[in-house]
Amino acid sequence: MKTISIFGLGYVGCVSAACFANAGFKVIGVDVNADKVNLLNEGKSPIVEPGLDELLAEMVANGRLRATQSCEDAIRNSDLAFICVGTPGNEFGQLQLSALRRVSQEIGAALKTDSRRYTVVVRSTVLPGTTLKTVCGPLHAEAGAYARSRIKVAVNPEFMREGTALKDFANPPYTLIGCEDDATTELLRTLYEGVKAPFIVTQISTAETVKYVSNTYHALKVCFANEIGDACDRLGVDAQEVMRIFRMDTKLNVSEAYLRPGFAFGGSCLPKDVKALLYAAHHLNVQMPLLNAILPSNNGQIERAINTIIASGARRIGVVGLSFKADTDDLRESPMVRVVESLLGKGLMVRILDANVAIAKLTGANRRYIVEEIPHISMLMCDSAADLVDHAELLVIGSDSAEAVQVLEQTKSFQTVIDLTRGWLRIKVDANVQKRAAA
Ligand SMILES: NC(=O)c1ccc[n+]([C@@H]2O[C@H](COP(=O)([O-])OP(=O)(O)OC[C@H]3O[C@@H](n4cnc5c(N)ncnc54)[C@H](O)[C@@H]3O)[C@@H](O)[C@H]2O)c1
């Protein structure tokens, strides 16, 4: 059975120490704060967390858990270390990484004369790139010769919430490991054998980022629900009932839908309905800064696409997908119509491939809109992927469609592709496509 050192006996460190000990491992807690070390050795919790006092007392009494101020003692007597020191932000949000850097140096120094293979796991919340720079850098520098091959580093963010931390440790949404070394991944897998949750392994920077994206999304949800609550209150509607029913839709609302990075939204409903709710709230003096940011954010995506295409310097542009999303002919408030109009305004030569729109031009319900409102755009339609590819210096993928695949398969090596759907990796691309400029 492995022995685990846990550096930093705050919320994350204490809960992790108690829970790993409870899972059967020997655990050594380390902190620079003598009071915390003494408390833990007396079987008392340095933090207030339901159930933790009892669990720590039991684990100290059965000899699976002890604490020390000595980094050397902890490293010498353990097989791997978790770093759980604080990473507070300053008034501007910038992370203060001195404790992280310091502990990494200390662990490295303690491993200098130690030829064993050792694993260091970052559990503190850190921005992408921090583990490599602030942990691996000082750790390997202090440890000296062959440090990189014998001391492996991984990231394992913690998803616990204060107040329910013990339950969250046992029932996380998943165990997330950022690690680029198979043996280290397998070692970490053994620590979580008792935790019934998906075990996800990814790159270190991805794992670091997921933690921030998760917390930012949680914050976004709170503010979304509160602004909707404010609007409902002023509209005389029961906000709790509205959100109760809203949450029952697990297909579109509380779901994977609309959560893939791609291009701007459009169409006949989303822009109109967001505007209508904002208008109503505004006239009732309801402040909705978050919801008011939606349309500017969406416009920003469209402008960034336009600027990227113009900045490429290409004169002949081929666009795949004109309607607001794949498999529809609806052009109302389509972001790609705005992109095309801007490119035409700059004098660029644009051709478009979108079979649904081409058919609608002849027969469909949108015929009037196409012929009367955007005749200058409807004249630009191509009949085939080959025609579009022949025309273009630069190809812009606006929809994740079968036509996009056809175009990508025919693209020549000198042509640049801007994939606004960012679905590039999901599309089987012909090997001769050399360049990609993500907008
Ligand atoms: N609190 C939470 O609910 C929570 C949840 C998930 C992730 N996190 C993240 O986990 C990290 C730790 O958070 P926390 O709330 O437990 O922090 P905390 O401030 O409560 O505890 C950090 C501990 O690290 C100790 N420490 C500092 N330098 C040290 C060193 N060189 N050696 C040993 N110990 C040292 C401090 O004395 C302190 O006891 C942060 O990055 C935080 O963002 C926190």
The ligand as a Gaussian input file, in Angstrom:
#p B3LYP/6-31G(d) Opt

LIG

0 1
 N      -11.506000      25.414000      -0.547000
 C      -12.096000      24.743000      -1.489000
 O      -13.272000      24.415000      -1.395000
 C      -11.333000      24.330000      -2.724000
 C      -11.917000      23.411000      -3.593000
 C      -11.202000      22.979000      -4.712000
 C       -9.925000      23.488000      -4.933000
 N       -9.391000      24.411000      -4.084000
 C       -8.028000      24.886000      -4.362000
 O       -7.138000      24.104000      -3.564000
 C       -6.037000      24.905000      -3.105000
 C       -6.008000      24.910000      -1.598000
 O       -7.188000      25.518000      -1.125000
 P       -7.531000      25.563000       0.422000
 O       -8.827000      26.261000       0.542000
 O       -7.383000      24.200000       0.992000
 O       -6.320000      26.505000       0.935000
 P       -5.993000      27.026000       2.425000
 O       -5.492000      28.405000       2.288000
 O       -7.151000      26.734000       3.346000
 O       -4.809000      26.081000       2.900000
 C       -3.534000      26.104000       2.317000
 C       -2.550000      25.548000       3.341000
 O       -1.265000      25.445000       2.706000
 C       -0.288000      25.686000       3.707000
 N        1.028000      25.952000       3.103000
 C        1.471000      27.075000       2.505000
 N        2.753000      26.904000       2.089000
 C        3.122000      25.655000       2.449000
 C        4.317000      24.900000       2.312000
 N        5.416000      25.392000       1.711000
 N        4.342000      23.629000       2.809000
 C        3.265000      23.117000       3.410000
 N        2.112000      23.790000       3.578000
 C        2.033000      25.044000       3.099000
 C       -0.876000      26.852000       4.500000
 O       -0.279000      27.015000       5.769000
 C       -2.344000      26.439000       4.566000
 O       -2.604000      25.694000       5.739000
 C       -6.233000      26.278000      -3.753000
 O       -5.551000      26.311000      -4.960000
 C       -7.724000      26.334000      -3.978000
 O       -8.054000      27.224000      -5.018000
 C      -10.059000      24.827000      -2.970000

